[in-house]
Amino acid sequence: MHLPGGMVVSPWRARLVIFGAVTVDLFTSPDFDGHERVVFGHDAATGLRAVIAIHSTALGPAAGGCRMWTYRSADEALTDALRLSRGMSYKNAMAELGLGGGKAVILGDSRRDKSPELLAAFGRLVDSLGGRYITAEDVGTTTGDMEQVARQTSFVSGLKRAAGEVGGDPGPKTALGVFFGIQAAARFQLGRELDGLTVAVQGLGGVGYPLCRLLADAGARLKVADARAAVTEQVRDELGGRRGGAWRHRRRGRRTSWRPVRSAPCSMNGPSRSFGRGSWRVRRTISWRARYGRVCA
């Protein structure tokens, strides 16, 4: 199917989907879980390569953010979209929002490949689904990006606050939910409050950074890692000096190694970037007593 502007859209019904120069076998993916619809969008003019996965609309339109990430392959992007959309079905159901679960991912470096034209093409892709999927900001995208998308479709949430409307960056609220989860885990698993505990935080973006502030205010010692050295240094300077040291990232080629923070001796550890980070080989080396994750995103 072709959309205005020359975008090619491949629906989920095709077993082997040609995605740019990559062939993706959808139904053999171990993360395919009865998803209602998976759409692959490719716009040669803007460089957009995107996957929108709709897991369930049983409770309402599928809602979930749009992630822009440097995936190593189309298969990796598909896996992320399938996993995250399924997670959003459960999150939205548990929150009783009257929404189903969906997720979008864009292949590319958000610092280098993002452009108003690419976001507009993504907006047209979302609009082509006729309201079955509602997008929002996520890792690699911002509320400002969503304003660009909103010029092409009305099926966008998380825009900047307007008079009488709920919007804005959901990161701080997500961080607060994670913080409450950490508090509960510490009390249940460790039998104590956060004061004096060592907590490792992997990823210092829109959720990880405000989470570090909350943890530091509660008296926790921080061990942090992020692919951006400047952000890691900023957290260390603002919080690490009086609350504990900070772990810097290491790079092997273009990939980031999280082994220092994952294997750091600590009381609690959790990723702030995405689901599914950390293989079983890495987990065998981890020396922490409780693990946390996002409560709501």
C-alpha positions as CSV (number, residue, x, y, z in Angstrom):
1,M,0.0,0.0,0.0
2,H,1.3,3.5,-0.9
3,L,0.6,6.6,1.2
4,P,0.7,10.2,0.0
5,G,4.4,11.2,-0.3
6,G,5.5,7.9,-1.6
7,M,5.6,5.9,1.6
8,V,5.3,2.1,1.3
9,V,3.3,0.3,4.0
10,S,3.4,-3.5,4.4
11,P,0.6,-4.9,6.5
12,W,0.9,-7.8,8.9
13,R,-0.8,-10.2,6.5
14,A,2.3,-10.7,4.5
15,R,4.3,-13.5,6.0
16,L,7.6,-12.3,4.6
17,V,7.7,-8.6,4.8
18,I,10.3,-6.7,2.6
19,F,11.5,-3.9,4.8
20,G,13.9,-1.8,2.8
21,A,16.6,-4.3,1.8
22,V,15.8,-6.6,4.7
23,T,13.4,-9.6,4.8
24,V,11.6,-10.1,8.1
25,D,9.8,-13.3,8.9
26,L,7.1,-12.1,11.2
27,F,5.3,-15.2,12.2
28,T,8.4,-17.1,13.2
29,S,9.4,-14.4,15.7
30,P,9.3,-15.9,19.2
31,D,7.8,-12.6,20.4
32,F,4.8,-12.7,18.1
33,D,1.9,-13.2,20.5
34,G,-1.3,-13.0,18.5
35,H,-0.7,-9.4,17.7
36,E,-3.7,-8.0,15.8
37,R,-1.7,-5.9,13.4
38,V,2.0,-5.1,12.6
39,V,2.8,-2.4,10.0
40,F,6.1,-1.7,8.4
41,G,6.5,1.8,7.0
42,H,9.3,2.8,4.6
43,D,9.7,6.3,3.2
44,A,12.7,6.6,0.9
45,A,12.5,10.4,0.6
46,T,12.9,11.0,4.4
47,G,14.7,7.8,5.3
48,L,11.9,6.7,7.6
49,R,11.9,3.0,8.5
50,A,9.4,2.2,11.2
51,V,7.4,-0.6,12.7
52,I,4.1,-0.1,14.5
53,A,2.9,-3.1,16.4
54,I,-0.7,-3.3,17.7
55,H,-1.0,-6.1,20.3
56,S,-4.6,-5.7,21.4
57,T,-7.5,-3.3,20.9
58,A,-9.9,-5.3,23.1
59,L,-10.2,-2.5,25.6
60,G,-9.8,0.4,23.2
61,P,-7.4,1.9,20.7
62,A,-3.8,0.7,21.1
63,A,-1.7,3.3,22.9
64,G,2.0,3.4,23.4
65,G,5.0,5.6,22.7
66,C,7.3,5.9,19.7
67,R,10.9,4.9,20.2
68,M,13.8,5.9,18.0
69,W,16.8,3.7,18.4
70,T,19.9,2.5,16.6
71,Y,18.8,-1.0,16.1
72,R,21.3,-3.4,14.7
73,S,18.8,-5.0,12.3
74,A,15.1,-4.9,11.3
75,D,14.6,-8.1,13.3
76,E,15.8,-6.4,16.5
77,A,13.4,-3.5,15.8
78,L,10.5,-5.9,15.2
79,T,11.3,-7.8,18.4
80,D,11.3,-4.5,20.4
81,A,8.0,-3.4,18.9
82,L,6.4,-6.8,19.6
83,R,7.6,-7.0,23.2
84,L,6.8,-3.4,24.1
85,S,3.3,-3.4,22.5
86,R,2.4,-6.5,24.5
87,G,3.7,-4.9,27.6
88,M,1.5,-1.8,26.9
89,S,-1.6,-4.0,26.7
90,Y,-1.1,-5.1,30.2
91,K,0.0,-1.7,31.6
92,N,-3.0,0.1,30.1
93,A,-5.4,-2.7,31.3
94,M,-3.9,-2.6,34.8
95,A,-4.3,1.2,34.9
96,E,-7.9,0.8,33.7
97,L,-7.4,3.4,31.0
98,G,-9.8,1.9,28.5
99,L,-6.9,1.5,26.0
100,G,-5.2,-1.4,24.3
101,G,-1.5,-1.9,23.7
102,G,0.6,-0.7,20.9
103,K,4.1,0.6,20.2
104,A,6.1,2.2,17.4
105,V,9.8,2.0,16.7
106,I,11.8,4.0,14.2
107,L,15.2,2.7,13.1
108,G,17.8,5.4,13.3
109,D,20.0,7.6,15.4
110,S,17.8,10.2,17.0
111,R,20.7,12.7,17.2
112,R,21.6,12.4,13.5
113,D,18.7,11.0,11.5
114,K,15.7,12.7,12.9
115,S,14.2,15.5,10.9
116,P,10.9,17.3,10.6
117,E,10.3,15.5,7.3
118,L,10.9,12.1,8.8
119,L,8.5,12.9,11.7
120,A,5.9,14.1,9.2
121,A,6.2,10.8,7.4
122,F,5.8,8.9,10.6
123,G,2.7,11.0,11.4
124,R,1.2,10.0,8.0
125,L,1.9,6.4,8.9
126,V,0.1,6.7,12.2
127,D,-2.8,8.4,10.5
128,S,-3.2,5.6,8.0
129,L,-4.3,3.3,10.8
130,G,-7.4,5.4,11.4
131,G,-7.1,5.7,15.1
132,R,-6.3,2.1,15.9
133,Y,-3.0,3.3,17.3
134,I,-2.3,6.4,19.4
135,T,1.4,7.4,19.6
136,A,3.4,9.4,22.1
137,E,7.0,10.2,23.0
138,D,9.4,7.6,24.2
139,V,13.1,6.9,24.1
140,G,14.7,9.0,21.4
141,T,11.7,11.2,20.8
142,T,10.4,14.2,22.7
143,T,7.2,16.2,23.2
144,G,8.4,18.6,20.6
145,D,8.7,15.7,18.1
146,M,5.2,14.7,18.9
147,E,4.0,18.3,18.0
148,Q,5.6,17.7,14.6
149,V,3.8,14.4,14.3
150,A,0.5,16.0,15.4
151,R,0.6,18.2,12.2
152,Q,-0.1,15.0,10.2
153,T,-2.5,13.1,12.6
154,S,-4.7,13.7,15.6
155,F,-3.8,10.3,17.1
156,V,-1.1,11.7,19.3
157,S,-0.9,12.1,23.1
158,G,1.7,13.5,25.5
159,L,1.9,16.9,23.8
160,K,3.0,19.9,25.7
161,R,0.5,21.2,28.3
162,A,-2.2,23.4,26.9
163,A,-5.0,25.2,28.7
164,G,-7.2,22.7,30.4
165,E,-5.5,19.7,28.8
166,V,-3.2,17.0,30.3
167,G,0.1,16.6,28.6
168,G,3.8,17.2,28.8
169,D,6.8,14.9,29.4
170,P,5.7,11.7,31.2
171,G,9.2,10.9,32.3
172,P,9.1,12.5,35.7
173,K,5.8,10.8,36.5
174,T,7.2,7.5,35.3
175,A,10.3,8.0,37.5
176,L,8.0,8.6,40.5
177,G,6.2,5.3,39.9
178,V,9.5,3.5,39.6
179,F,10.7,5.1,42.8
180,F,7.6,3.9,44.7
181,G,8.2,0.5,43.3
182,I,11.8,0.5,44.5
183,Q,10.6,1.6,48.0
184,A,8.2,-1.2,48.1
185,A,10.8,-3.8,46.9
186,A,13.3,-2.6,49.5
187,R,10.8,-2.9,52.3
188,F,9.6,-6.3,51.2
189,Q,12.9,-7.9,50.0
190,L,15.4,-6.2,52.3
191,G,13.3,-5.1,55.2
192,R,14.5,-1.5,55.3
193,E,14.2,1.9,53.8
194,L,16.3,3.3,50.9
195,D,18.6,5.4,53.1
196,G,22.1,3.9,52.9
197,L,21.2,1.4,50.2
198,T,23.2,1.2,46.9
199,V,21.0,1.4,43.8
200,A,22.3,0.9,40.3
201,V,20.6,2.8,37.5
202,Q,21.2,2.0,33.9
203,G,20.3,4.8,31.5
204,L,19.9,8.4,32.5
205,G,17.3,9.7,30.1
206,G,13.9,11.1,30.7
207,V,13.1,8.5,33.4
208,G,16.6,7.6,34.8
209,Y,17.7,11.1,35.5
210,P,14.7,12.2,37.6
211,L,14.8,8.8,39.3
212,C,18.3,9.4,40.4
213,R,17.2,12.7,42.0
214,L,14.4,10.9,43.9
215,L,16.8,8.2,45.1
216,A,19.4,10.6,46.2
217,D,16.9,12.7,48.1
218,A,15.9,9.4,49.9
219,G,19.5,8.9,50.9
220,A,20.4,6.1,48.5
221,R,23.9,5.7,47.1
222,L,24.0,5.7,43.3
223,K,25.9,3.7,40.7
224,V,24.9,4.9,37.3
225,A,25.7,4.3,33.6
226,D,24.7,6.0,30.4
227,A,26.1,6.0,26.8
228,R,26.5,9.7,27.0
229,A,29.6,10.6,29.1
230,A,28.5,14.2,29.7
231,V,25.2,13.0,31.3
232,T,27.0,10.6,33.5
233,E,29.4,13.3,34.7
234,Q,26.5,15.6,35.3
235,V,24.8,13.1,37.6
236,R,28.0,12.4,39.4
237,D,28.7,16.1,39.9
238,E,25.1,16.9,41.1
239,L,24.3,13.7,43.1
240,G,27.3,11.3,43.2
241,G,29.6,13.6,45.1
242,R,27.4,13.6,48.2
243,R,25.6,10.4,47.7
244,G,28.2,8.0,46.3
245,G,30.2,7.3,43.2
246,A,29.0,7.0,39.7
247,W,29.8,4.3,37.1
248,R,30.8,5.6,33.7
249,H,30.1,3.8,30.5
250,R,32.6,1.9,28.4
251,R,32.5,1.6,24.6
252,R,33.5,-1.3,22.5
253,G,33.4,0.0,18.9
254,R,30.1,1.8,18.6
255,R,28.3,-0.4,21.1
256,T,28.0,0.5,24.8
257,S,29.0,-2.0,27.4
258,W,26.9,-2.0,30.6
259,R,28.9,-4.6,32.4
260,P,30.4,-2.2,35.0
261,V,26.9,-1.2,36.3
262,R,25.4,-4.6,35.9
263,S,28.1,-6.3,37.8
264,A,28.5,-3.6,40.4
265,P,27.9,-4.8,44.0
266,C,24.6,-3.1,45.0
267,S,21.4,-3.7,46.8
268,M,19.1,-3.0,43.8
269,N,19.6,-2.8,40.1
270,G,17.3,-1.9,37.2
271,P,17.4,-0.8,33.5
272,S,15.8,2.6,32.6
273,R,16.2,2.2,28.9
274,S,14.0,-0.6,27.7
275,F,12.6,-4.1,28.3
276,G,14.8,-7.2,27.7
277,R,18.2,-5.7,28.4
278,G,20.6,-8.2,29.8
279,S,21.3,-11.7,28.7
280,W,21.4,-14.7,31.0
281,R,25.2,-14.7,30.8
282,V,25.2,-11.1,32.2
283,R,22.6,-11.9,34.8
284,R,24.8,-14.7,36.2
285,T,27.5,-12.1,37.1
286,I,25.1,-9.6,38.8
287,S,25.6,-9.2,42.5
288,W,22.4,-7.5,43.7
289,R,19.6,-8.6,45.9
290,A,16.5,-7.0,44.2
291,R,15.7,-6.0,40.7
292,Y,13.3,-3.2,39.7
293,G,11.9,-2.1,36.4
294,R,9.5,0.5,35.0
295,V,6.1,0.6,36.7
296,C,4.4,2.7,34.1
297,A,5.6,4.2,30.9
